[in-house]
Amino acid sequence: MSDDQLNQAREILAVQEKKYRDSSTRWKVGYRLLLVFSALLATTSAIVSKLSFVPSETGEDLSSILAGCAAVMTTLLAALDFESNSRINRRSRHQVQILLLDAEKTGANADTLLDGLKEVVSRRTHDLDKTD
């Protein structure tokens, strides 16, 4: 196996690892943001409904809007399964990192590394399909 082929395989692995890292981070940040904002909106809704200086009709309307927004965010968390998507991408990233370490071994084979990446992509696709 030529050094060019091995370097190309390493580059492909590095690109794929970055892709999984970025995807995992986006899902994790999205999950945490929606969770925190949902809790803040629900709490604010309860507080607004009890504030004496807010006119009762306005307070009721604002409280309902805030509670509705919190419910939508919670529904999005469940429907889009942010946590599972983050976990699946993180696991795929770790598996690609192992392949990158294997690529540094003496006698590393580009075809073997790419076959390993093919398995990671296939497993990730299968795991994502299971969550649908």
C-alpha positions in Angstrom: 0.0 0.0 0.0 1.4 3.4 -1.0 2.0 6.2 1.4 -0.3 8.4 -0.7 -3.2 6.0 -0.3 -2.6 5.8 3.4 -2.4 9.6 3.7 -5.6 9.9 1.8 -7.3 7.4 4.1 -6.1 9.3 7.1 -7.4 12.5 5.6 -10.8 10.9 5.0 -10.9 9.6 8.5 -10.0 13.1 10.0 -12.7 14.8 8.0 -15.3 12.2 9.1 -14.2 12.5 12.7 -14.6 16.3 12.6 -18.1 15.8 11.0 -19.2 13.6 13.8 -17.6 15.9 16.5 -19.5 18.9 15.1 -22.8 17.1 14.7 -22.6 15.7 18.3 -21.8 19.1 19.6 -24.8 20.7 17.8 -27.2 18.1 19.0 -25.9 18.4 22.6 -26.0 22.2 22.7 -29.5 22.2 21.1 -30.7 19.7 23.6 -29.4 21.7 26.6 -30.6 25.0 25.2 -34.1 23.8 24.6 -34.2 22.1 28.0 -33.0 25.2 29.9 -35.3 27.6 27.9 -38.2 25.3 28.4 -37.7 25.3 32.2 -37.2 29.0 32.3 -40.3 29.7 30.2 -42.4 27.4 32.4 -41.1 29.0 35.6 -41.6 32.5 34.2 -45.1 31.5 33.2 -45.9 30.5 36.8 -44.4 33.7 38.2 -46.1 36.1 35.8 -49.5 34.7 36.6 -49.0 35.6 40.3 -47.4 39.1 39.9 -49.8 41.7 41.5 -48.5 44.6 39.4 -49.3 43.0 36.1 -53.0 43.5 35.1 -54.7 40.1 35.5 -55.8 39.8 31.8 -52.4 40.6 30.5 -50.7 38.3 33.1 -53.0 35.5 32.1 -52.3 35.9 28.4 -48.6 36.2 28.9 -48.6 33.2 31.2 -50.4 31.1 28.7 -48.1 32.2 25.9 -45.0 31.3 28.0 -46.4 28.0 29.0 -47.3 27.2 25.4 -43.8 28.0 24.3 -42.4 25.7 27.0 -44.7 22.9 25.9 -43.6 23.3 22.3 -39.9 23.2 23.3 -40.4 20.1 25.4 -42.3 18.4 22.5 -39.4 19.3 20.2 -36.9 17.7 22.6 -38.9 14.5 22.6 -39.8 14.4 18.9 -36.3 15.2 17.5 -34.6 13.0 20.1 -31.6 15.4 20.6 -29.9 13.3 23.2 -29.9 10.1 21.2 -28.6 11.8 18.1 -25.8 13.4 20.2 -24.9 10.0 21.7 -24.9 8.3 18.3 -22.6 10.9 16.7 -20.3 10.9 19.8 -20.0 7.1 19.6 -19.2 7.3 15.8 -16.6 9.9 16.5 -14.9 7.7 19.1 -14.9 4.8 16.6 -13.3 6.9 14.0 -10.7 8.1 16.5 -9.7 4.5 17.0 -9.3 4.1 13.3 -7.1 7.2 13.2 -4.9 5.6 15.9 -4.8 2.4 13.8 -3.7 4.6 10.8 -0.6 5.6 12.7 0.6 2.0 13.3 3.4 0.5 11.3 2.0 -1.4 8.4 -1.4 0.3 8.4 -3.5 -0.6 5.4 -5.7 2.1 3.8 -8.3 -0.5 2.6 -8.7 -1.9 6.1 -9.1 1.6 7.5 -11.7 2.5 4.9 -13.5 -0.7 5.5 -13.6 0.2 9.2 -15.0 3.6 8.4 -17.6 2.0 6.2 -18.7 -0.1 9.1 -18.9 3.0 11.4 -21.0 4.8 8.8 -23.3 1.8 8.4 -23.7 1.3 12.1 -24.5 5.0 12.6 -27.1 4.9 9.9 -28.7 1.8 11.4 -28.7 3.5 14.9 -30.3 6.7 13.5 -32.9 4.6 11.7 -33.8 2.8 14.9 -34.6 6.2 16.6 -37.1 7.1 13.8 
